Amino acid sequence: MSLVVKKFGGSSVATPEKIKAVAARVLQEKRPEDSVVVVVSAMGDTTDELISLAKAITGKHYGREMDMLLSTGEQVSIALLAMAFSELGQPAVSFTGFQAGIRTSAAYGKGRINNIEPQRVLTELEEGKIVVVAGFQGINACGDIVTLGRGGSDTTAVALAGAIKADVCEIFTDVEGIYSADPRIVVNAKKMQEVTYNEMLEMARLGALVMQPRSVEMGKHYHVPIHVRSTFTEKTGTIIREEYTMEEREFIIRGVTHDTNVVKIAVLGVPDRPGIAYKIFSALAEANIDVDMIVQSIRNADKNMNDIVFTVTKPDLAQAKEILETIARELNLLDVVIKDSVAKVSVVGAGMLGSPGIAATMFGALGDAGINIEVISTSEISISCLIDASQVREAVNAIHQRFFPE
């Protein structure tokens, strides 16, 4: 007997025919004694279409009302999938995030799961039903719907798997697993059999769209193995777990990632005195704006002025720009300069600890390809470079070829 959580993304449930196919596949894989929870995203491009509807009404961002709007996409999917199971003779019930007991923070559009009270889910499973849960959503302390950000259905699935003590969480997607690079860009990208939580978390944070970073955090926290596999084949995918069980532990670099959803911001003429950097970054933090790749350089040593360069995501740009321009006026800073035609390329691998030459190899690959590096940042298991967005495909292929030669 197994307790399994299966998550299907928007492309997997994009049409009524695909919803029926998902129901059939779940029942084909389900043994009589198994208990199954299915988490689904909105159908196809529904979320984008809902965002377009909101933009047709207003250019402003109404966080609470946007979450009220966007959460409806998943409610359509869960109801239709529950009907599909019933048509095949399998009792099923659909739950919104609230009905499944998912409690979140108050940050609209960027909610974090604080707690799950899964009693109702467990009760329905004991009665032999498949429980279909809306991904991407929960409720805050005020009872308002809060969405979890792009890819949030992954987080719902893994967190729910942890809360009900599932044996595994299966993430079904349109690729066959996790690759050493995006297979749409690198034709000879290698599928991994296994990857550790820490490596996958870093890869997701740095642009590998196959998993949302917070979903990997949840897997690590609850010690839930995550199986990333294709909706359209029955092949084994990639297992995300604590440690390797196979020979893949020998790889120094696990993957090359890229992220085009970034913007470079330079705050010029920052006074070199205590508390100024705190004022800038605390204001951004209060607005729930994530900041990455921070570099401070000396602009004028005689006048004690610095420049601070960092990146934010494109959806946060308008709000970050407004905050920074206000601070610039208050502190009489020289300027706030924005460049949105940038991309981040990174290498990730726990094996780089104690392995000299990784940075040199990466920089050499970019240099040989004639690609300039604008900003560099590192962690214990990753190195990232900010480059011009027009060269991202060339950069990823050059770096991948250097670390994963044929």
Helices and strands as residue ranges (DSSP letters): E 3-8, G 10-13, H 16-29, E 35-40, H 46-57, H 63-87, E 92-95, E 102-104, E 113-116, H 119-126, E 130-134, E 137-139, E 145-147, H 152-163, E 168-173, E 194-196, H 197-205, H 213-222, E 226-230, E 238-241, G 247-250, E 255-259, E 262-271, H 276-286, E 292-300, E 305-313, G 314-316, H 317-331, E 335-339, E 342-348, G 350-352, H 358-368, E 375-379, E 382-388, G 389-391, H 392-403
